[in-house]
């Protein structure tokens, strides 16, 4: 990995996927070690906030009968139901006032792993003049992967926060494969200590 320091500029934005109680250990769909990345994610938010750069946070905001739930024939236990405690960020992860919340997978019959799918995110980024996205959060092999895929397809430069992602790992190496896939798509591996203070 490069030892170059990454500078932040106007036109950069932070995009954090699904930091929600249900995706943390003890939650309905807890990602093992998901809580370990919270301090690192807060560090990234501090860097962007101190420079007045935009912060976007995606979150699952499911109706109670969402198609991704096992009860509806989907893959997952009931999680992140709109307005529930499980859909909220943990108390240890205060959301900056200027952050923009992107709610996804809000339609009962449509799965949406990407923060871009059926949301206003692309339009908001265009309006803000964003060219480069720093993307992290949960989970590496689903929402982070699909968000990075869409970001690259839409022409954004992407920095993948490799120290601030965790995978579900239904298969043991899903997270590693997802990271490799994102890097193949052109995402630049980035770590907090490599970001100019």
MARBA-3410 file (N, C-alpha, C, O; in Angstrom, 1 decimal):
197
0.8,-1.2,0.0,0.0,0.0,0.0,0.9,1.3,0.0,2.0,1.3,0.6 ~ 0.4,2.3,-0.6,1.1,3.5,-0.8,1.3,4.2,0.6,0.4,4.2,1.4 ~ 2.5,4.8,0.8,2.7,5.5,2.0,2.5,7.0,1.8,2.7,7.8,2.7 ~ 2.0,7.4,0.6,1.7,8.8,0.3,0.6,9.3,1.2,-0.3,8.5,1.5 ~ 0.6,10.5,1.6,-0.5,11.1,2.4,-1.5,11.6,1.5,-1.2,12.3,0.5
-2.8,11.3,1.8,-3.9,11.7,1.0,-4.4,13.1,1.5,-4.8,13.2,2.6 ~ -4.4,14.1,0.6,-4.9,15.4,1.0,-6.4,15.4,0.7,-6.9,14.8,-0.2 ~ -7.2,16.2,1.5,-8.6,16.5,1.3,-8.8,17.8,0.6,-8.1,18.8,0.9 ~ -9.7,17.8,-0.4,-9.9,19.1,-1.2,-11.4,19.3,-1.3,-12.2,18.4,-1.0 ~ -11.7,20.5,-1.7,-13.1,20.8,-2.1,-13.5,19.9,-3.2,-12.6,19.7,-4.1
-14.6,19.3,-3.2,-15.0,18.3,-4.2,-14.9,16.9,-3.6,-15.3,15.9,-4.3 ~ -14.4,16.8,-2.4,-14.4,15.5,-1.7,-15.6,15.4,-0.7,-16.0,16.4,-0.2 ~ -16.1,14.2,-0.5,-17.2,13.9,0.4,-16.9,12.6,1.1,-16.4,11.7,0.5 ~ -17.4,12.5,2.3,-17.4,11.2,3.1,-18.7,10.5,3.0,-19.8,11.2,3.1 ~ -18.7,9.2,2.7,-20.0,8.5,2.5,-19.8,7.2,3.4,-19.1,6.3,3.0
-20.6,7.1,4.4,-20.5,6.0,5.4,-21.8,5.2,5.3,-22.9,5.7,5.4 ~ -21.7,3.9,5.1,-22.8,3.0,4.9,-23.2,2.4,6.2,-22.5,1.8,6.9 ~ -24.5,2.6,6.5,-25.3,1.7,7.4,-24.6,1.5,8.8,-24.5,0.3,9.2 ~ -24.2,2.6,9.4,-23.8,2.4,10.8,-25.0,2.5,11.7,-25.4,3.5,12.2 ~ -25.6,1.3,11.9,-26.9,1.2,12.6,-26.8,0.1,13.6,-26.1,-0.9,13.4
-27.6,0.2,14.6,-27.6,-0.7,15.8,-27.8,-2.2,15.3,-27.1,-3.1,15.8 ~ -28.7,-2.4,14.4,-28.9,-3.8,13.9,-27.7,-4.5,13.2,-27.7,-5.7,13.2 ~ -26.8,-3.6,12.7,-25.6,-4.2,12.1,-24.4,-4.3,13.0,-23.3,-4.7,12.6 ~ -24.6,-3.9,14.2,-23.5,-4.0,15.2,-23.7,-5.2,16.1,-24.8,-5.7,16.2 ~ -22.6,-5.7,16.7,-22.7,-6.9,17.6,-23.9,-6.7,18.6,-24.0,-5.7,19.2
-24.7,-7.8,18.7,-25.9,-7.7,19.5,-27.2,-7.3,18.8,-28.3,-7.5,19.3 ~ -27.0,-6.8,17.5,-28.1,-6.4,16.7,-28.7,-7.6,16.0,-28.2,-8.7,16.0 ~ -29.8,-7.3,15.3,-30.6,-8.4,14.6,-29.7,-9.0,13.5,-29.9,-10.2,13.2 ~ -28.8,-8.2,12.9,-27.9,-8.7,11.8,-26.5,-8.2,12.1,-25.8,-7.7,11.2 ~ -26.1,-8.5,13.3,-24.8,-7.9,13.8,-23.6,-8.4,13.0,-23.5,-9.6,12.8
-22.7,-7.5,12.6,-21.5,-7.8,11.8,-20.4,-8.0,12.9,-20.1,-7.1,13.7 ~ -19.8,-9.2,12.9,-18.7,-9.4,13.8,-17.6,-8.4,13.7,-17.1,-8.1,12.7 ~ -17.3,-7.7,14.9,-16.3,-6.7,14.9,-16.8,-5.4,14.4,-16.0,-4.4,14.2 ~ -18.0,-5.2,14.0,-18.6,-4.0,13.5,-18.4,-2.8,14.4,-18.2,-1.7,13.9 ~ -18.4,-3.0,15.7,-18.2,-1.9,16.6,-16.7,-1.4,16.7,-16.5,-0.3,17.1
-15.8,-2.3,16.2,-14.4,-1.9,16.2,-14.0,-0.8,15.3,-13.1,-0.1,15.5 ~ -14.9,-0.6,14.3,-14.5,0.5,13.3,-15.2,1.8,13.7,-14.9,2.8,13.0 ~ -16.0,1.9,14.7,-16.7,3.1,15.0,-15.7,4.2,15.4,-15.9,5.4,14.9 ~ -14.6,4.0,16.2,-13.7,5.1,16.5,-13.0,5.6,15.2,-12.7,6.8,15.1 ~ -12.7,4.7,14.3,-12.0,5.1,13.0,-13.0,5.9,12.2,-12.6,6.9,11.6
-14.2,5.5,12.1,-15.2,6.2,11.4,-15.4,7.6,12.0,-15.6,8.6,11.2 ~ -15.4,7.7,13.3,-15.5,9.0,13.9,-14.3,9.9,13.6,-14.4,11.1,13.4 ~ -13.1,9.3,13.5,-11.9,10.0,13.1,-12.1,10.6,11.7,-11.7,11.7,11.4 ~ -12.6,9.8,10.7,-12.9,10.3,9.4,-13.9,11.5,9.4,-13.7,12.5,8.8 ~ -14.9,11.3,10.2,-15.9,12.4,10.3,-15.3,13.7,10.8,-15.6,14.7,10.3
-14.4,13.5,11.8,-13.8,14.7,12.4,-12.9,15.4,11.3,-12.9,16.6,11.2 ~ -12.2,14.6,10.5,-11.4,15.2,9.4,-12.2,16.0,8.4,-11.9,17.1,8.1 ~ -13.3,15.4,8.0,-14.2,16.1,7.0,-14.9,17.3,7.6,-15.0,18.3,7.0 ~ -15.4,17.1,8.9,-16.1,18.2,9.5,-15.2,19.4,9.7,-15.6,20.6,9.5 ~ -13.9,19.1,10.1,-13.0,20.3,10.4,-12.6,21.0,9.2,-12.2,22.2,9.3
-12.8,20.4,8.0,-12.5,21.1,6.7,-13.8,21.6,6.1,-13.8,22.2,5.0 ~ -14.9,21.4,6.7,-16.2,21.9,6.2,-16.6,21.1,4.9,-17.4,21.6,4.1 ~ -16.2,19.8,4.8,-16.5,19.0,3.7,-17.7,18.2,4.0,-18.0,17.8,5.1 ~ -18.5,17.8,2.9,-19.8,17.1,3.2,-19.6,15.7,3.7,-18.7,15.0,3.4 ~ -20.6,15.3,4.5,-20.6,14.0,5.1,-22.0,13.4,4.8,-23.0,14.1,5.1
-22.0,12.2,4.2,-23.3,11.5,3.9,-23.3,10.2,4.6,-22.3,9.5,4.7 ~ -24.5,9.9,5.2,-24.6,8.6,5.9,-25.8,7.9,5.3,-26.9,8.4,5.3 ~ -25.6,6.7,4.7,-26.7,5.9,4.2,-27.2,5.0,5.4,-26.5,4.6,6.3 ~ -28.5,4.7,5.3,-29.0,3.7,6.3,-30.2,3.0,5.7,-31.0,3.5,4.9 ~ -30.2,1.7,6.0,-31.4,0.9,5.7,-32.6,1.4,6.4,-32.5,1.7,7.6
-33.7,1.5,5.8,-34.9,2.1,6.4,-36.1,1.3,5.8,-36.9,1.8,5.0 ~ -36.2,0.1,6.3,-37.0,-0.9,5.7,-38.5,-0.8,6.2,-38.7,-0.5,7.4 ~ -39.5,-1.0,5.3,-40.8,-1.3,5.8,-40.9,-2.6,6.5,-40.0,-3.5,6.3 ~ -41.9,-2.8,7.4,-41.9,-4.1,8.2,-42.0,-5.4,7.3,-41.7,-6.5,7.8 ~ -42.5,-5.2,6.1,-42.7,-6.4,5.2,-41.7,-6.4,4.1,-42.0,-6.8,2.9
-40.4,-5.9,4.3,-39.5,-5.8,3.3,-39.1,-7.1,2.7,-39.0,-8.1,3.4 ~ -38.8,-7.1,1.4,-38.6,-8.4,0.6,-37.2,-9.1,1.1,-37.0,-10.3,0.8 ~ -36.3,-8.3,1.7,-35.1,-9.0,2.1,-35.2,-9.8,3.4,-34.3,-10.5,3.8 ~ -36.4,-9.7,4.1,-36.6,-10.5,5.3,-37.0,-11.9,5.0,-37.7,-12.2,4.1 ~ -36.5,-12.8,5.9,-36.8,-14.2,5.7,-38.3,-14.5,5.6,-38.7,-15.4,4.9
-39.0,-13.8,6.4,-40.5,-14.0,6.5,-41.1,-13.7,5.1,-42.2,-14.2,4.8 ~ -40.4,-12.9,4.3,-40.9,-12.5,3.0,-40.2,-13.3,1.9,-40.3,-13.0,0.7 ~ -39.4,-14.3,2.3,-38.7,-15.1,1.3,-37.3,-14.6,1.1,-36.6,-15.1,0.2 ~ -36.8,-13.6,1.8,-35.5,-13.0,1.6,-34.4,-13.8,2.4,-34.6,-14.9,3.0 ~ -33.2,-13.2,2.4,-32.0,-13.8,3.0,-31.8,-13.5,4.5,-31.1,-14.2,5.1
-32.4,-12.4,5.0,-32.0,-11.9,6.3,-33.1,-11.9,7.3,-34.3,-11.8,7.0 ~ -32.7,-11.9,8.6,-33.7,-11.7,9.7,-34.2,-10.2,9.6,-33.6,-9.4,8.9 ~ -35.3,-10.0,10.2,-35.9,-8.6,10.2,-34.9,-7.7,10.8,-34.4,-7.9,11.9 ~ -34.6,-6.6,10.1,-33.6,-5.6,10.6,-33.9,-4.2,10.1,-34.5,-4.1,9.1 ~ -33.4,-3.2,10.8,-33.5,-1.8,10.4,-34.9,-1.4,9.9,-35.0,-0.8,8.8
-35.9,-1.8,10.6,-37.2,-1.4,10.3,-37.3,0.1,10.6,-36.9,0.6,11.6 ~ -37.9,0.9,9.6,-37.9,2.3,9.7,-38.4,2.8,11.1,-39.5,2.4,11.5 ~ -37.7,3.7,11.7,-38.1,4.3,13.0,-37.7,3.4,14.2,-37.9,3.9,15.3 ~ -37.3,2.2,14.0,-37.0,1.3,15.1,-35.6,1.7,15.7,-34.8,2.3,15.1 ~ -35.4,1.2,17.0,-34.1,1.4,17.6,-33.0,0.8,16.8,-31.9,1.3,16.7
-33.3,-0.4,16.2,-32.3,-1.1,15.4,-31.8,-0.3,14.2,-30.7,-0.5,13.7 ~ -32.7,0.6,13.7,-32.4,1.3,12.5,-31.6,2.6,12.8,-31.1,3.3,11.9 ~ -31.4,2.9,14.1,-30.7,4.1,14.5,-29.2,3.9,14.7,-28.8,2.7,14.8 ~ -28.4,4.9,14.6,-27.0,4.8,14.9,-26.8,4.6,16.4,-27.7,5.0,17.2 ~ -25.7,3.9,16.8,-25.5,3.7,18.2,-25.2,5.0,18.9,-24.8,6.0,18.3
-25.4,5.1,20.2,-25.2,6.3,21.0,-23.7,6.7,20.9,-23.4,7.9,21.0 ~ -22.9,5.8,20.7,-21.4,6.1,20.6,-21.0,6.7,19.3,-19.8,6.9,19.0 ~ -22.0,6.9,18.4,-21.7,7.4,17.1,-22.6,8.6,16.8,-23.5,8.5,15.9 ~ -22.3,9.8,17.4,-23.1,10.9,17.2,-23.0,11.4,15.8,-21.9,11.5,15.2 ~ -24.1,11.8,15.2,-24.1,12.2,13.8,-23.9,13.7,13.7,-24.7,14.5,14.4
-22.9,14.2,13.0,-22.7,15.7,12.9,-24.0,16.3,12.3,-24.7,15.8,11.5 ~ -24.2,17.6,12.8,-25.4,18.3,12.4,-25.5,18.5,10.9,-26.6,18.4,10.3 ~ -24.3,18.7,10.3,-24.4,19.0,8.8,-24.4,17.8,8.0,-24.5,17.9,6.7 ~ -24.4,16.6,8.6,-24.5,15.4,7.8,-25.8,15.2,7.1,-26.8,15.6,7.6 ~ -25.8,14.6,5.9,-27.0,14.3,5.1,-27.3,12.8,5.2,-26.4,12.0,5.0
-28.5,12.5,5.7,-28.9,11.1,5.8,-29.6,10.6,4.5,-30.5,11.2,4.1 ~ -29.1,9.5,4.0,-29.7,8.9,2.8,-30.4,7.6,3.2,-29.7,6.6,3.7 ~ -31.7,7.5,3.1,-32.5,6.4,3.5,-32.7,5.5,2.3,-33.2,6.0,1.3 ~ -32.4,4.2,2.4,-32.5,3.3,1.3,-33.3,2.1,1.6,-33.6,1.8,2.8 ~ -33.6,1.3,0.5,-34.4,0.1,0.7,-35.7,0.4,1.4,-36.0,-0.4,2.4
-36.3,1.4,1.0,-37.6,1.9,1.7,-38.8,1.3,1.0,-39.9,1.4,1.6 ~ -38.7,0.6,-0.1,-39.8,0.0,-0.8,-40.0,-1.4,-0.5,-38.9,-2.1,-0.5 ~ -41.2,-1.9,-0.2,-41.3,-3.3,0.3,-40.8,-4.4,-0.7,-40.2,-5.4,-0.3 ~ -40.9,-4.1,-2.0,-40.6,-5.1,-3.0,-39.3,-4.9,-3.7,-39.0,-5.6,-4.7 ~ -38.4,-4.0,-3.1,-37.1,-3.8,-3.8,-36.0,-3.8,-2.8,-35.9,-3.1,-1.8
-35.0,-4.7,-3.1,-33.8,-4.7,-2.3,-32.9,-3.6,-2.8,-32.9,-3.2,-4.0 ~ -32.1,-3.0,-1.9,-31.2,-1.9,-2.3,-30.0,-1.9,-1.4,-30.1,-1.4,-0.3 ~ -28.9,-2.5,-1.9,-27.7,-2.5,-1.1,-26.9,-1.2,-1.3,-26.2,-0.8,-0.4 ~ -27.0,-0.7,-2.4,-26.3,0.6,-2.8,-27.0,1.8,-2.3,-28.2,1.9,-2.3 ~ -26.2,2.7,-1.7,-26.7,4.0,-1.3,-27.2,4.9,-2.4,-27.9,5.9,-2.2
-26.9,4.5,-3.7,-27.4,5.2,-4.9,-28.7,4.7,-5.4,-29.4,5.4,-6.1 ~ -29.1,3.5,-5.0,-30.3,2.9,-5.6,-31.6,3.5,-5.1,-31.9,3.3,-3.9 ~ -32.3,4.1,-6.0,-33.6,4.7,-5.7,-33.5,5.7,-4.6,-34.4,5.9,-3.7 ~ -32.4,6.5,-4.5,-32.2,7.6,-3.6,-31.8,8.8,-4.3,-31.4,8.7,-5.5 ~ -31.8,10.0,-3.6,-31.4,11.2,-4.3,-29.9,11.4,-4.2,-29.4,12.5,-4.5
-29.1,10.4,-3.8,-27.7,10.7,-3.5,-26.9,11.3,-4.7,-26.2,12.2,-4.5 ~ -27.0,10.7,-5.8,-26.2,11.2,-7.0,-26.6,12.6,-7.3,-25.6,13.4,-7.5 ~ -27.8,13.0,-7.3,-28.2,14.4,-7.5,-27.6,15.3,-6.5,-27.2,16.4,-6.8 ~ -27.7,14.9,-5.2,-27.1,15.7,-4.1,-25.6,15.9,-4.3,-25.1,17.0,-4.1 ~ -24.9,14.8,-4.7,-23.5,14.9,-4.9,-23.1,15.8,-6.0,-22.2,16.6,-6.0
-23.9,15.7,-7.1,-23.7,16.6,-8.3,-23.9,18.0,-7.9,-23.1,18.9,-8.3 ~ -25.0,18.3,-7.2,-25.3,19.7,-6.8,-24.2,20.3,-5.9,-24.0,21.5,-5.9 ~ -23.5,19.4,-5.1,-22.5,19.9,-4.2,-21.1,19.9,-4.9,-20.1,20.3,-4.3 ~ -21.1,19.5,-6.2,-19.8,19.5,-6.9,-18.8,18.4,-6.5,-17.6,18.7,-6.5 ~ -19.3,17.3,-6.0,-18.5,16.2,-5.5,-17.9,15.4,-6.6,-18.7,14.9,-7.5
-16.6,15.2,-6.6,-16.0,14.3,-7.6,-15.3,13.1,-7.0,-15.1,12.1,-7.7 ~ -15.0,13.2,-5.7,-14.3,12.0,-5.1,-15.0,11.7,-3.8,-15.3,12.5,-2.9 ~ -15.3,10.4,-3.6,-16.0,9.9,-2.4,-15.0,9.0,-1.6,-14.4,8.1,-2.1 ~ -15.0,9.2,-0.3,-14.3,8.4,0.7,-15.4,7.5,1.3,-16.3,8.0,2.0 ~ -15.4,6.2,1.0,-16.5,5.3,1.4,-16.0,4.2,2.4,-15.0,3.5,2.2
-16.8,4.1,3.5,-16.6,3.1,4.5,-17.9,2.7,5.1,-18.9,3.1,4.7 ~ -17.8,1.9,6.2,-19.0,1.5,6.9,-19.3,0.0,6.8,-18.4,-0.8,6.7 ~ -20.6,-0.4,6.9,-21.0,-1.8,7.0,-22.0,-2.1,5.8,-22.8,-1.2,5.5 ~ -22.0,-3.2,5.3,-20.9,-4.2,5.5,-20.1,-4.3,4.1,-20.7,-4.0,3.1 ~ -18.9,-4.6,4.3,-17.9,-4.6,3.1,-18.5,-5.3,1.9,-18.4,-4.8,0.8
-19.1,-6.5,2.2,-19.5,-7.4,1.1,-20.9,-7.2,0.5,-21.4,-7.9,-0.4 ~ -21.6,-6.2,1.1,-22.9,-5.9,0.6,-23.1,-4.4,0.3,-22.9,-4.0,-0.9 ~ -23.4,-3.6,1.3,-23.7,-2.2,1.0,-22.5,-1.4,0.6,-22.6,-0.5,-0.2 ~ -21.3,-1.7,1.2,-20.1,-0.9,0.8,-19.8,-1.3,-0.7,-19.5,-0.4,-1.5 ~ -19.7,-2.6,-0.9,-19.4,-3.1,-2.3,-20.3,-2.5,-3.3,-19.9,-2.0,-4.4
-21.6,-2.6,-3.1,-22.6,-2.1,-4.1,-22.6,-0.6,-4.3,-22.8,-0.1,-5.4 ~ -22.3,0.1,-3.2,-22.2,1.6,-3.3,-21.0,2.0,-4.0,-21.0,2.9,-4.9 ~ -19.9,1.3,-3.8,-18.6,1.6,-4.6,-18.8,1.2,-6.1,-18.4,2.0,-6.9 ~ -19.4,0.1,-6.3,-19.7,-0.2,-7.8,-20.5,0.9,-8.5,-20.1,1.3,-9.6 ~ -21.6,1.3,-7.8,-22.4,2.4,-8.4,-21.6,3.7,-8.5,-21.7,4.4,-9.5
-20.9,4.0,-7.5,-20.1,5.3,-7.5,-19.1,5.3,-8.7,-19.0,6.3,-9.4 ~ -18.4,4.2,-8.9,-17.5,4.1,-10.0,-18.2,4.1,-11.4,-17.8,4.8,-12.3 ~ -19.4,3.4,-11.5,-20.1,3.5,-12.7,-20.6,4.9,-13.0,-20.8,5.2,-14.2 ~ -20.9,5.7,-12.0,-21.3,7.0,-12.2,-20.2,8.0,-12.4,-20.4,9.2,-12.6 ~ -18.9,7.5,-12.3,-17.8,8.4,-12.7,-17.1,9.0,-11.5,-16.2,9.9,-11.7
-17.5,8.7,-10.3,-16.8,9.2,-9.1,-15.4,8.5,-8.9,-15.3,7.3,-9.1 ~ -14.4,9.3,-8.4,-13.2,8.7,-7.9,-13.6,8.2,-6.5,-14.4,8.8,-5.8 ~ -13.1,7.1,-6.1,-13.4,6.5,-4.8,-12.2,6.1,-4.1,-11.2,5.5,-4.6 ~ -12.2,6.5,-2.8,-11.2,6.1,-1.8,-11.9,5.1,-0.9,-12.9,5.5,-0.2 ~ -11.4,3.9,-0.8,-12.1,2.9,0.0,-11.4,2.9,1.4,-10.2,2.6,1.5
-12.1,3.1,2.4,-11.6,3.2,3.8,-11.4,1.8,4.4,-12.2,1.3,5.1 ~ -10.2,1.2,4.0,-10.0,-0.2,4.3,-9.9,-0.5,5.9,-10.0,-1.6,6.3 ~ -9.6,0.6,6.6,-9.6,0.4,8.1,-10.9,0.7,8.8,-11.0,0.7,10.0 ~ -11.9,1.0,7.9,-13.3,1.4,8.5,-14.4,0.6,7.8,-15.4,1.2,7.5 ~ -14.1,-0.6,7.5,-15.2,-1.5,6.9,-15.1,-2.9,7.6,-14.0,-3.3,8.0
-16.2,-3.6,7.7,-16.3,-4.9,8.2,-17.3,-5.7,7.3,-18.3,-5.1,6.9 ~ -17.0,-7.0,7.2,-17.8,-7.8,6.3,-18.8,-8.7,7.1,-18.5,-9.1,8.2 ~ -19.9,-9.1,6.5,-20.8,-10.1,7.0,-20.1,-11.5,6.9,-20.2,-12.2,7.9 ~ -19.5,-11.7,5.8,-18.8,-13.0,5.6,-19.7,-14.2,5.7,-19.4,-15.1,6.6 ~ -20.8,-14.3,5.0,-21.6,-15.5,4.9,-20.6,-16.7,4.5,-20.8,-17.8,5.1
-19.7,-16.4,3.6,-18.6,-17.3,3.3,-17.4,-16.6,3.9,-17.3,-15.4,3.8 ~ -16.4,-17.3,4.4,-15.3,-16.7,5.2,-14.6,-15.6,4.5,-14.0,-14.7,5.2 ~ -14.4,-15.7,3.2,-13.6,-14.7,2.5,-14.4,-13.7,1.6,-13.8,-13.1,0.7 ~ -15.7,-13.6,1.9,-16.5,-12.7,1.1,-16.0,-11.2,1.2,-16.0,-10.5,0.3 ~ -15.6,-10.9,2.4,-15.0,-9.5,2.6,-13.8,-9.2,1.8,-13.6,-8.2,1.2
-12.9,-10.2,1.9,-11.6,-10.1,1.1,-11.9,-10.0,-0.4,-11.4,-9.1,-1.1 ~ -12.8,-10.8,-0.9,-13.2,-10.8,-2.3,-13.8,-9.5,-2.7,-13.5,-8.9,-3.8 ~ -14.7,-9.0,-1.8,-15.3,-7.7,-2.1,-14.3,-6.6,-2.2,-14.4,-5.7,-3.0 ~ -13.3,-6.5,-1.2,-12.3,-5.5,-1.3,-11.5,-5.6,-2.6,-11.2,-4.6,-3.2 ~ -11.1,-6.8,-3.0,-10.4,-7.0,-4.2,-11.2,-6.5,-5.4,-10.6,-5.9,-6.3
-12.5,-6.8,-5.4,-13.4,-6.4,-6.5,-13.4,-4.9,-6.6,-13.4,-4.3,-7.7 ~ -13.5,-4.2,-5.4,-13.6,-2.7,-5.4,-12.3,-2.1,-5.9,-12.3,-1.1,-6.6 ~ -11.2,-2.7,-5.5,-9.9,-2.1,-6.0,-9.7,-2.4,-7.5,-9.2,-1.5,-8.2 ~ -10.2,-3.5,-7.9,-10.1,-3.7,-9.4,-10.9,-2.7,-10.2,-10.6,-2.3,-11.3 ~ -12.0,-2.2,-9.5,-12.9,-1.2,-10.2,-12.2,0.2,-10.1,-12.8,1.1,-10.7
-11.1,0.3,-9.4,-10.4,1.6,-9.3,-10.5,2.3,-8.0,-9.9,3.4,-7.9 ~ -11.1,1.7,-7.0,-11.1,2.3,-5.6,-9.7,2.2,-5.1,-9.0,1.2,-5.2 ~ -9.3,3.4,-4.5,-8.0,3.5,-3.9,-8.0,3.1,-2.4,-8.7,3.8,-1.6 ~ -7.3,2.1,-2.0,-7.2,1.8,-0.6,-6.7,2.9,0.3,-5.6,3.5,0.0 ~ -7.4,3.3,1.3,-7.1,4.5,2.1,-7.2,4.2,3.6,-8.1,3.4,4.0
-6.3,4.7,4.4,-6.4,4.5,5.9,-6.3,5.9,6.5,-5.8,6.8,6.0 ~ -6.9,5.9,7.7,-7.0,7.2,8.4,-5.6,7.8,8.7,-5.5,9.0,8.5 ~ -4.6,7.0,9.0,-3.3,7.6,9.3,-2.7,8.1,8.0,-1.7,8.8,8.1 ~ -3.2,7.7,6.9,-2.6,8.2,5.6,-3.3,9.4,5.1,-3.0,9.9,4.0 ~ -4.3,9.9,5.9,-5.0,11.1,5.5,-4.4,12.3,6.2,-4.3,12.3,7.4
-4.0,13.2,5.4,-3.3,14.4,6.0,-4.2,15.0,7.1,-5.4,15.3,6.9 ~ -3.6,15.3,8.2,-4.4,15.8,9.4,-4.7,17.3,9.1,-5.3,17.9,10.0
END
